């Protein structure tokens, strides 16, 4: 199951690498590191009795990333609005 999740969830094997052994090794290592990072960040939050998947962790990561970006953009525009109000 782990290999299937790595291949489908993190696109292992789809990266454009040459036949150079070092590049292939780095490609695999990068996918494994991303997998381990997602487990480290979100694996503990998942209920221990329930099955979980890389896809759910990845979806949660994307949702949090988008929420942070939306919040950052909102703060930026609020600062700009305050600047314009102060200048007026």
N, C-alpha and C positions, 0 to 999 in steps of 0.2 A: 504494500500500500504506500509506503514512503516514496518509493521510486515513482509510482504513478502520480502522487501529489507533487513531487519535484518536477516531473515532466510537464504536467498539465498546469499546476498552480504557479510555478515559478519559471516556466518555459525553458527548463533544462533541455539542452539538445537543439534548441532553436536559435541560439546565439550564433552570429556569424564569426566563426573562428577558423583559422587555417589548420593544417594538420600538425602544426608545431605543438609538441607535447606540453610545453610550458603554458601555452595559451589555452589548450584544452583543460589542463589541470586548474588553471585560474577560473575558467568558466564554471567548472563543476564546484570549485570551492566557493565561488560567489553565490551560487544558488543554495548551497548547503548553509552558508552563513546567513542568508536572508531567511531561510526556513527556521534556523535556530533563533534568530532575532525575533521573529513573529511568535514563536513558542515562548520565548523569555518574556516578551512584552505582555502577551495576552493569554498564554496557556494557563496560568494560575487562576485567572478569573473564571475560566470555564468550569462548570460543575464537574467534579472529579468522577462522578458516577455516569455522566452523560458522554457519549461519543462526540468528538469534535473533529473538525477537519481544517486543513490549511486554508481552504477556500473561505470558510467563515472567519478565520483570523485575518486573512488578507482583506476581506470585505470590511471588517471592523477597522483595520488600519487605514484603509482608504477613506472611510467615513470620518474618522478622527482627523485625518489630514485635511480633508475638505472643510470640516468645522473650524479648524484652526485658521485656515486661509480666509474663510468668510469672516471670522471674528477679527482677524488682522486688518482686512479691508474695511470693515465697519469702523474700527478704531481710527484708521487713517482718514476716512471721510469725515468722521466726527471732529477730528483735529482740524481739518481744513475748514469745516463749517465754522468752528469756533474762531479760527483766524479771521475769516471773512466777517463774522459778527463783531469781533473786536475792532477790526479796521473800519467798520461802518459807523 
